[in-house]
């Protein structure tokens, strides 16, 4: 049975393979559900190291990485650095509760596609992902 939130989601064509690196189980599961309901193929990794292990086997297997900043074992910056060194061809969204200006500067220097605060509504995240369809 669809929730009231799910019923309000517009019907959209989705097309992406997404990996969500998120250590908080509730947020990670919510992201997987939201993006899957929108038609994407979504996997979750519980931290940056696990995400890197998934991606490093085949850097082209995901179209989009959505990563938290603060995670155990490897944080978002470490993960993005590894991805850039490996020439990850996908898009990167940093989805974090709070970043210091220096963290934002480092992500900008690493050419992440978007930084989206966790405090925004789901529509902003979906719109960012939608903008990558067909690119």
C-alpha positions in Angstrom: 0.0 0.0 0.0 1.4 3.4 -1.0 1.9 6.1 1.6 0.4 9.5 1.3 3.9 10.8 0.4 4.3 8.1 -2.3 0.9 9.0 -3.8 2.0 12.6 -4.2 5.2 11.7 -6.2 4.8 12.7 -9.8 5.1 9.9 -12.3 8.6 10.3 -13.8 10.7 8.2 -16.1 13.9 7.2 -14.2 16.9 5.7 -15.7 19.9 5.7 -13.3 22.1 3.2 -11.4 22.7 4.9 -8.0 24.9 4.0 -5.1 24.0 5.7 -1.7 26.8 5.8 0.8 25.1 6.5 4.1 25.9 5.2 7.5 22.6 6.1 9.2 20.3 3.1 8.5 17.0 5.0 8.6 18.3 7.7 6.2 20.0 5.2 3.9 16.8 3.0 3.7 14.7 6.1 3.0 17.0 7.2 0.2 16.9 3.7 -1.3 13.1 3.6 -1.1 12.6 7.1 -2.5 14.9 6.6 -5.4 13.7 3.1 -6.1 10.1 4.2 -6.1 11.2 6.8 -8.7 12.4 4.0 -11.0 16.1 4.0 -10.3 18.2 0.9 -9.5 19.6 1.7 -6.1 22.2 0.1 -3.9 23.3 1.2 -0.4 26.7 1.1 1.2 27.0 1.7 5.0 30.1 3.8 4.7 32.7 5.3 2.4 35.0 2.3 2.4 32.1 -0.1 1.5 31.1 2.3 -1.3 34.6 2.4 -2.6 34.8 -1.4 -2.6 31.6 -1.7 -4.6 32.7 1.0 -7.1 36.3 0.0 -7.5 35.4 -3.4 -9.0 33.9 -1.5 -12.0 34.1 2.3 -11.9 31.4 2.5 -14.6 28.7 0.4 -12.9 27.0 3.4 -11.2 25.7 6.6 -12.9 25.4 8.5 -9.6 26.9 8.4 -6.2 25.0 10.0 -3.3 27.3 10.3 -0.3 27.1 11.5 3.2 30.1 13.5 4.5 30.6 12.1 8.1 30.9 8.3 7.9 33.0 5.7 9.7 36.0 4.0 8.0 36.1 6.5 5.1 34.3 9.8 5.0 32.8 11.4 1.9 35.9 13.4 1.1 38.0 10.4 1.1 35.6 8.5 -1.1 35.3 11.3 -3.6 39.1 11.6 -3.7 39.4 7.9 -4.5 36.7 8.2 -7.2 38.5 11.1 -8.9 41.8 9.2 -8.9 40.0 6.2 -10.5 38.3 8.5 -13.1 34.8 7.7 -11.9 32.6 8.8 -14.8 29.4 9.2 -12.8 27.8 12.2 -11.1 28.4 12.9 -7.4 25.9 14.4 -4.9 27.1 15.1 -1.3 24.0 14.8 1.0 25.1 15.9 4.4 23.6 17.6 7.5 26.3 20.2 7.9 29.6 21.0 6.2 32.3 23.5 7.2 33.1 26.0 4.5 36.5 24.3 4.2 34.7 21.0 3.4 32.5 22.7 0.8 35.7 24.2 -0.8 37.3 20.7 -0.9 34.2 19.2 -2.5 34.1 22.0 -5.0 37.8 21.5 -5.9 37.0 17.8 -6.5 34.2 18.9 -8.9 31.2 17.3 -7.2 28.0 18.0 -9.0 25.8 19.0 -6.1 25.9 19.5 -2.4 22.5 19.1 -0.9 21.8 19.6 2.8 19.8 16.8 4.5 17.5 19.4 5.8 16.0 20.1 2.4 12.9 18.2 1.2 13.0 15.1 -0.9 12.0 17.0 -4.0 15.3 18.8 -4.2 17.2 15.5 -4.1 14.9 14.0 -6.8 15.2 17.1 -9.0 19.0 16.9 -8.7 19.0 13.2 -9.7 16.4 13.9 -12.5 18.8 16.5 -14.0 21.3 13.7 -14.6 18.9 11.5 -16.6 19.9 11.5 -20.3 23.3 13.1 -19.6 
